Every structure is written in C-alpha cells, then in structure tokens.
Amino acid sequence: MITRNWQQTEPFHRGTGIEGRRLYDLPEGQIIHMSVEAGNTLPAHKTPVNVVFYILEGEPIIEIGSERKVCPAGTLVESPKDIPHAIMNPSEETVRLLVMKLPKP
C-alpha cells in the first residue's frame, strides 16, 4: 500500500499565492493538491488533457471557457482539454482543491 499526505510532499509554486503538491504522478494520471491563498488567481490556461477539480475547502470561482461559477467545498468540476480554465479566490480564506489530469499531460 502506498500512502501520501499532501503536507509531506514537496511543494512547487505556480505563482504568488498559489502552491501545488504532486500526490500522484504516473503516465495514466496526475493528482495535485493545490492551495490558492486569499485574493489570488491561477490565470486562465489550457491543458492538452481533461482536468477535474474537486474542491476540498473554500469557495473558489472556477472559470471554464466563458462559464464562471462559485464552487463550494464538495463540488467536482470537469474541464475539457484545450478549453481555457482559471481558479479565482476572492475570499479571505485559503482555498484547497485537488486537480486531476487524465491522463498525465
């Protein structure tokens, strides 16, 4: 059995106020624990694979293409490949979410 705790994995940074930690990183998929600090945004970008977001804490605004929605904890959001997506945290609390790329790009 392989187990991992997100707090014990090496962080990588996407920018000020954004932190990612790879929990699963194999050719068939990638799962990243992402933290978006209060007032920060992961800018819109495209990926060559489908992406799924699962909100663990907070209420980020998720933007997929031209759609934008507040997504509370417990929400799963699907983002098709090659469509721009962004994550915004206008709140005063840190947002935590899982980002799953299927398969790994």
OpenMM code with the backbone's topology and positions (N, CA, C; nanometers):
from openmm import Vec3, app, unit

residues = "MET ILE THR ARG ASN TRP GLN GLN THR GLU PRO PHE HIS ARG GLY THR GLY ILE GLU GLY ARG ARG LEU TYR ASP LEU PRO GLU GLY GLN ILE ILE HIS MET SER VAL GLU ALA GLY ASN THR LEU PRO ALA HIS LYS THR PRO VAL ASN VAL VAL PHE TYR ILE LEU GLU GLY GLU PRO ILE ILE GLU ILE GLY SER GLU ARG LYS VAL CYS PRO ALA GLY THR LEU VAL GLU SER PRO LYS ASP ILE PRO HIS ALA ILE MET ASN PRO SER GLU GLU THR VAL ARG LEU LEU VAL MET LYS LEU PRO LYS PRO".split()
positions = [
    Vec3(0.0845, -0.1174, 0.0000),
    Vec3(0.0000, 0.0000, 0.0000),
    Vec3(0.0890, 0.1237, 0.0000),
    Vec3(0.0565, 0.2168, -0.0861),
    Vec3(0.1283, 0.3438, -0.0935),
    Vec3(0.0355, 0.4522, -0.0404),
    Vec3(0.0842, 0.5307, 0.0535),
    Vec3(0.0053, 0.6421, 0.1063),
    Vec3(0.0879, 0.7701, 0.1002),
    Vec3(0.0182, 0.8820, 0.0898),
    Vec3(0.0845, 1.0124, 0.0891),
    Vec3(-0.0033, 1.1126, 0.1633),
    Vec3(0.0600, 1.2041, 0.2334),
    Vec3(-0.0088, 1.3150, 0.2963),
    Vec3(0.0355, 1.4409, 0.2230),
    Vec3(-0.0569, 1.5223, 0.1787),
    Vec3(-0.0215, 1.6393, 0.0982),
    Vec3(0.0787, 1.7298, 0.1693),
    Vec3(0.0728, 1.7351, 0.3015),
    Vec3(0.1626, 1.8222, 0.3773),
    Vec3(0.3055, 1.7699, 0.3812),
    Vec3(0.3246, 1.6439, 0.3444),
    Vec3(0.4579, 1.5845, 0.3470),
    Vec3(0.5192, 1.5715, 0.2077),
    Vec3(0.4547, 1.6259, 0.1069),
    Vec3(0.5099, 1.6226, -0.0285),
    Vec3(0.5766, 1.7557, -0.0594),
    Vec3(0.6706, 1.7536, -0.1514),
    Vec3(0.7478, 1.8730, -0.1881),
    Vec3(0.6596, 1.9713, -0.2651),
    Vec3(0.6495, 2.0960, -0.2195),
    Vec3(0.5671, 2.1927, -0.2927),
    Vec3(0.6372, 2.2456, -0.4179),
    Vec3(0.5568, 2.2803, -0.5162),
    Vec3(0.6058, 2.3583, -0.6302),
    Vec3(0.5110, 2.4756, -0.6429),
    Vec3(0.5574, 2.5825, -0.6958),
    Vec3(0.4782, 2.7053, -0.6970),
    Vec3(0.4375, 2.7434, -0.8383),
    Vec3(0.3148, 2.7871, -0.8518),
    Vec3(0.2629, 2.8349, -0.9796),
    Vec3(0.2689, 2.9871, -0.9854),
    Vec3(0.2933, 3.0495, -0.8754),
    Vec3(0.2988, 3.1955, -0.8697),
    Vec3(0.2709, 3.2400, -0.7272),
    Vec3(0.2730, 3.3674, -0.7055),
    Vec3(0.2481, 3.4211, -0.5733),
    Vec3(0.1099, 3.3786, -0.5257),
    Vec3(0.1047, 3.3171, -0.4085),
    Vec3(-0.0235, 3.2782, -0.3510),
    Vec3(-0.0806, 3.1486, -0.4037),
    Vec3(-0.0070, 3.0780, -0.4903),
    Vec3(-0.0518, 2.9501, -0.5461),
    Vec3(0.0537, 2.8460, -0.5133),
    Vec3(0.0107, 2.7331, -0.4563),
    Vec3(0.1050, 2.6254, -0.4265),
    Vec3(0.0456, 2.4929, -0.4727),
    Vec3(0.1279, 2.4126, -0.5364),
    Vec3(0.0865, 2.2791, -0.5775),
    Vec3(0.1766, 2.1745, -0.5150),
    Vec3(0.1179, 2.0579, -0.4887),
    Vec3(0.1940, 1.9439, -0.4360),
    Vec3(0.1457, 1.8194, -0.5084),
    Vec3(0.2366, 1.7491, -0.5749),
    Vec3(0.2000, 1.6294, -0.6505),
    Vec3(0.1744, 1.5131, -0.5555),
    Vec3(0.0518, 1.4619, -0.5580),
    Vec3(0.0159, 1.3465, -0.4758),
    Vec3(0.0276, 1.2168, -0.5552),
    Vec3(0.0023, 1.2261, -0.6847),
    Vec3(0.0050, 1.1089, -0.7735),
    Vec3(0.0590, 1.1579, -0.9056),
    Vec3(0.1587, 1.0889, -0.9592),
    Vec3(0.2244, 1.1390, -1.0799),
    Vec3(0.2746, 1.0213, -1.1636),
    Vec3(0.1826, 0.9600, -1.2368),
    Vec3(0.2130, 0.8464, -1.3232),
    Vec3(0.1570, 0.8737, -1.4620),
    Vec3(0.2003, 0.7998, -1.5642),
    Vec3(0.1537, 0.8270, -1.7012),
    Vec3(0.0015, 0.8264, -1.7175),
    Vec3(-0.0690, 0.7442, -1.6397),
    Vec3(-0.2146, 0.7374, -1.6570),
    Vec3(-0.2900, 0.8521, -1.5913),
    Vec3(-0.2224, 0.9316, -1.5096),
    Vec3(-0.2896, 1.0443, -1.4479),
    Vec3(-0.2005, 1.1174, -1.3501),
    Vec3(-0.2454, 1.2357, -1.3140),
    Vec3(-0.1724, 1.3184, -1.2189),
    Vec3(-0.2744, 1.3819, -1.1258),
    Vec3(-0.2457, 1.3784, -0.9941),
    Vec3(-0.3319, 1.4433, -0.8959),
    Vec3(-0.2452, 1.5407, -0.8172),
    Vec3(-0.2895, 1.6659, -0.8166),
    Vec3(-0.2159, 1.7728, -0.7498),
    Vec3(-0.3044, 1.8333, -0.6413),
    Vec3(-0.2485, 1.8492, -0.5214),
    Vec3(-0.3164, 1.9237, -0.4165),
    Vec3(-0.2770, 2.0693, -0.4370),
    Vec3(-0.3749, 2.1558, -0.4589),
    Vec3(-0.3459, 2.2967, -0.4852),
    Vec3(-0.4064, 2.3839, -0.3769),
    Vec3(-0.3292, 2.4824, -0.3341),
    Vec3(-0.3772, 2.5845, -0.2413),
    Vec3(-0.3732, 2.7185, -0.3128),
    Vec3(-0.4837, 2.7933, -0.3016),
    Vec3(-0.4912, 2.9271, -0.3589),
    Vec3(-0.5209, 3.0208, -0.2425),
    Vec3(-0.4221, 3.1014, -0.2078),
    Vec3(-0.4385, 3.1915, -0.0935),
    Vec3(-0.5406, 3.3006, -0.1241),
    Vec3(-0.5913, 3.3605, -0.0173),
    Vec3(-0.6918, 3.4656, -0.0270),
    Vec3(-0.6519, 3.5729, -0.1277),
    Vec3(-0.7452, 3.6088, -0.2154),
    Vec3(-0.7237, 3.7160, -0.3109),
    Vec3(-0.6399, 3.6807, -0.4318),
    Vec3(-0.6016, 3.5556, -0.4482),
    Vec3(-0.5147, 3.5158, -0.5584),
    Vec3(-0.5915, 3.4416, -0.6680),
    Vec3(-0.5284, 3.4344, -0.7856),
    Vec3(-0.5886, 3.3716, -0.9035),
    Vec3(-0.4847, 3.2882, -0.9763),
    Vec3(-0.5258, 3.1688, -1.0174),
    Vec3(-0.4482, 3.0908, -1.1134),
    Vec3(-0.4998, 3.1338, -1.2494),
    Vec3(-0.4197, 3.2061, -1.3288),
    Vec3(-0.4688, 3.2622, -1.4552),
    Vec3(-0.5167, 3.1556, -1.5539),
    Vec3(-0.6022, 3.1984, -1.6430),
    Vec3(-0.6569, 3.1093, -1.7454),
    Vec3(-0.5443, 3.0487, -1.8292),
    Vec3(-0.5555, 2.9200, -1.8522),
    Vec3(-0.4587, 2.8472, -1.9347),
    Vec3(-0.5285, 2.7219, -1.9885),
    Vec3(-0.4690, 2.6603, -2.0893),
    Vec3(-0.5236, 2.5386, -2.1491),
    Vec3(-0.4343, 2.4204, -2.1139),
    Vec3(-0.4935, 2.3015, -2.1102),
    Vec3(-0.4167, 2.1788, -2.0955),
    Vec3(-0.4554, 2.0842, -2.2097),
    Vec3(-0.3626, 1.9987, -2.2526),
    Vec3(-0.3909, 1.9079, -2.3637),
    Vec3(-0.4669, 1.7828, -2.3219),
    Vec3(-0.5085, 1.7765, -2.1937),
    Vec3(-0.5850, 1.6625, -2.1416),
    Vec3(-0.7030, 1.7153, -2.0592),
    Vec3(-0.8008, 1.6291, -2.0346),
    Vec3(-0.9121, 1.6658, -1.9475),
    Vec3(-0.8598, 1.6894, -1.8059),
    Vec3(-0.9230, 1.7846, -1.7361),
    Vec3(-0.8868, 1.8166, -1.5984),
    Vec3(-1.0144, 1.8120, -1.5146),
    Vec3(-1.0011, 1.7592, -1.3928),
    Vec3(-1.1119, 1.7574, -1.2978),
    Vec3(-1.0651, 1.8275, -1.1719),
    Vec3(-1.1478, 1.9170, -1.1193),
    Vec3(-1.1190, 1.9861, -0.9939),
    Vec3(-1.2158, 1.9345, -0.8884),
    Vec3(-1.1651, 1.9056, -0.7694),
    Vec3(-1.2512, 1.8701, -0.6569),
    Vec3(-1.2183, 1.9655, -0.5432),
    Vec3(-1.3169, 2.0452, -0.5019),
    Vec3(-1.2960, 2.1489, -0.4020),
    Vec3(-1.2993, 2.0862, -0.2623),
    Vec3(-1.1897, 2.1022, -0.1887),
    Vec3(-1.1782, 2.0481, -0.0527),
    Vec3(-1.2204, 2.1497, 0.0527),
    Vec3(-1.1760, 2.2740, 0.0373),
    Vec3(-1.2076, 2.3815, 0.1329),
    Vec3(-1.2234, 2.5125, 0.0581),
    Vec3(-1.3159, 2.5942, 0.1063),
    Vec3(-1.3354, 2.7260, 0.0486),
    Vec3(-1.4393, 2.7265, -0.0615),
    Vec3(-1.4523, 2.8424, -0.1270),
    Vec3(-1.5496, 2.8613, -0.2346),
    Vec3(-1.4855, 2.9397, -0.3486),
    Vec3(-1.3991, 2.8749, -0.4255),
    Vec3(-1.3367, 2.9466, -0.5371),
    Vec3(-1.4365, 2.9726, -0.6489),
    Vec3(-1.4002, 3.0657, -0.7335),
    Vec3(-1.4716, 3.0851, -0.8595),
    Vec3(-1.3912, 3.0081, -0.9638),
    Vec3(-1.4568, 2.9150, -1.0307),
    Vec3(-1.3924, 2.8367, -1.1353),
    Vec3(-1.4445, 2.8881, -1.2684),
    Vec3(-1.3527, 2.9129, -1.3597),
    Vec3(-1.3884, 2.9592, -1.4938),
    Vec3(-1.3437, 2.8538, -1.5940),
    Vec3(-1.4394, 2.8063, -1.6743),
    Vec3(-1.4119, 2.7102, -1.7812),
    Vec3(-1.4652, 2.7731, -1.9094),
    Vec3(-1.3759, 2.8061, -2.0031),
    Vec3(-1.4197, 2.8762, -2.1241),
    Vec3(-1.4841, 3.0074, -2.0853),
    Vec3(-1.6088, 3.0300, -2.1278),
    Vec3(-1.6795, 3.1546, -2.0960),
    Vec3(-1.7718, 3.1406, -1.9753),
    Vec3(-1.7732, 3.0225, -1.9123),
    Vec3(-1.8584, 2.9999, -1.7944),
    Vec3(-1.7792, 3.0248, -1.6667),
    Vec3(-1.8475, 3.0843, -1.5683),
    Vec3(-1.7849, 3.1152, -1.4405),
    Vec3(-1.8847, 3.0824, -1.3296),
    Vec3(-1.8381, 3.0110, -1.2259),
    Vec3(-1.9291, 2.9681, -1.1201),
    Vec3(-1.8570, 2.9584, -0.9863),
    Vec3(-1.9241, 2.9996, -0.8781),
    Vec3(-1.8740, 2.9788, -0.7423),
    Vec3(-1.8956, 2.8317, -0.7100),
    Vec3(-1.7906, 2.7648, -0.6618),
    Vec3(-1.7960, 2.6208, -0.6366),
    Vec3(-1.7574, 2.5922, -0.4917),
    Vec3(-1.8554, 2.5634, -0.4052),
    Vec3(-1.8241, 2.5364, -0.2647),
    Vec3(-1.7579, 2.4002, -0.2445),
    Vec3(-1.7015, 2.3803, -0.1256),
    Vec3(-1.6389, 2.2524, -0.0901),
    Vec3(-1.7354, 2.1382, -0.1198),
    Vec3(-1.6799, 2.0302, -0.1731),
    Vec3(-1.7600, 1.9141, -0.2105),
    Vec3(-1.8017, 1.9132, -0.3562),
    Vec3(-1.7678, 2.0189, -0.4302),
    Vec3(-1.8043, 2.0292, -0.5716),
    Vec3(-1.6960, 1.9688, -0.6596),
    Vec3(-1.7374, 1.8952, -0.7617),
    Vec3(-1.6473, 1.8430, -0.8641),
    Vec3(-1.6755, 1.9195, -0.9931),
    Vec3(-1.5701, 1.9671, -1.0587),
    Vec3(-1.5832, 2.0461, -1.1814),
    Vec3(-1.5018, 1.9784, -1.2910),
    Vec3(-1.5640, 1.9553, -1.4062),
    Vec3(-1.4946, 1.8960, -1.5200),
    Vec3(-1.4523, 2.0056, -1.6167),
    Vec3(-1.3288, 1.9979, -1.6643),
    Vec3(-1.2761, 2.0941, -1.7609),
    Vec3(-1.2212, 2.0162, -1.8807),
    Vec3(-1.2868, 2.0254, -1.9966),
    Vec3(-1.2392, 1.9519, -2.1142),
    Vec3(-1.1037, 2.0023, -2.1629),
    Vec3(-1.0296, 1.9139, -2.2251),
    Vec3(-0.8984, 1.9512, -2.2785),
    Vec3(-0.9124, 2.0659, -2.3789),
    Vec3(-0.8069, 2.1452, -2.3883),
    Vec3(-0.7953, 2.2555, -2.4836),
    Vec3(-0.8948, 2.3691, -2.4622),
    Vec3(-0.9634, 2.3728, -2.3476),
    Vec3(-1.0530, 2.4830, -2.3134),
    Vec3(-0.9863, 2.5596, -2.1990),
    Vec3(-0.9724, 2.6921, -2.2090),
    Vec3(-0.9079, 2.7673, -2.1003),
    Vec3(-0.9834, 2.7523, -1.9686),
    Vec3(-0.9084, 2.7393, -1.8599),
    Vec3(-0.9691, 2.7350, -1.7267),
    Vec3(-0.8851, 2.8180, -1.6298),
    Vec3(-0.9539, 2.8708, -1.5282),
    Vec3(-0.8884, 2.9555, -1.4276),
    Vec3(-0.9530, 2.9289, -1.2922),
    Vec3(-0.8796, 2.9601, -1.1851),
    Vec3(-0.9302, 2.9454, -1.0491),
    Vec3(-0.9060, 3.0767, -0.9762),
    Vec3(-1.0124, 3.1344, -0.9224),
    Vec3(-1.0034, 3.2624, -0.8524),
    Vec3(-1.0492, 3.2454, -0.7075),
    Vec3(-0.9801, 3.3098, -0.6164),
    Vec3(-1.0187, 3.3056, -0.4756),
    Vec3(-1.0368, 3.4484, -0.4249),
    Vec3(-1.1588, 3.5034, -0.4375),
    Vec3(-1.1826, 3.6397, -0.3913),
    Vec3(-1.2060, 3.6489, -0.2405),
    Vec3(-1.2072, 3.5357, -0.1715),
    Vec3(-1.2384, 3.5343, -0.0282),
    Vec3(-1.1158, 3.5717, 0.0558),
    Vec3(-1.1345, 3.5684, 0.1866),
    Vec3(-1.0258, 3.5962, 0.2803),
    Vec3(-0.9694, 3.4676, 0.3396),
    Vec3(-1.0116, 3.3530, 0.2875),
    Vec3(-0.9657, 3.2224, 0.3344),
    Vec3(-0.8907, 3.1506, 0.2221),
    Vec3(-0.7994, 3.0603, 0.2576),
    Vec3(-0.7284, 2.9801, 0.1581),
    Vec3(-0.8232, 2.8753, 0.1012),
    Vec3(-0.8188, 2.8572, -0.0292),
    Vec3(-0.8936, 2.7520, -0.0979),
    Vec3(-0.7995, 2.6343, -0.1183),
    Vec3(-0.8493, 2.5121, -0.0931),
    Vec3(-0.7727, 2.3908, -0.1209),
    Vec3(-0.8553, 2.3040, -0.2142),
    Vec3(-0.7892, 2.2482, -0.3155),
    Vec3(-0.8584, 2.1628, -0.4104),
    Vec3(-0.7639, 2.0584, -0.4667),
    Vec3(-0.8228, 1.9522, -0.5202),
    Vec3(-0.7471, 1.8521, -0.5942),
    Vec3(-0.7628, 1.8816, -0.7419),
    Vec3(-0.6532, 1.8759, -0.8152),
    Vec3(-0.6531, 1.8935, -0.9601),
    Vec3(-0.6089, 1.7605, -1.0195),
    Vec3(-0.6952, 1.6985, -1.0980),
    Vec3(-0.6668, 1.5680, -1.1558),
    Vec3(-0.6580, 1.5811, -1.3069),
    Vec3(-0.5445, 1.5443, -1.3629),
    Vec3(-0.5221, 1.5492, -1.5076),
    Vec3(-0.5221, 1.4058, -1.5586),
    Vec3(-0.6116, 1.3806, -1.6554),
    Vec3(-0.6359, 1.2437, -1.7002),
    Vec3(-0.6310, 1.2334, -1.8524),
    Vec3(-0.5320, 1.1687, -1.9094),
    Vec3(-0.4088, 1.1156, -1.8485),
    Vec3(-0.3111, 1.2296, -1.8198),
    Vec3(-0.1957, 1.1960, -1.7653),
    Vec3(-0.0941, 1.2971, -1.7379),
    Vec3(-0.0507, 1.3604, -1.8691),
    Vec3(-0.0440, 1.4938, -1.8740),
    Vec3(-0.0016, 1.5596, -1.9985),
    Vec3(0.1471, 1.5367, -2.0281),
] * unit.nanometer
topology = app.Topology()
chain = topology.addChain("A")
for resn in residues:
    res = topology.addResidue(resn, chain)
    for name in ("N", "CA", "C"):
        topology.addAtom(name, app.Element.getBySymbol(name[0]), res)
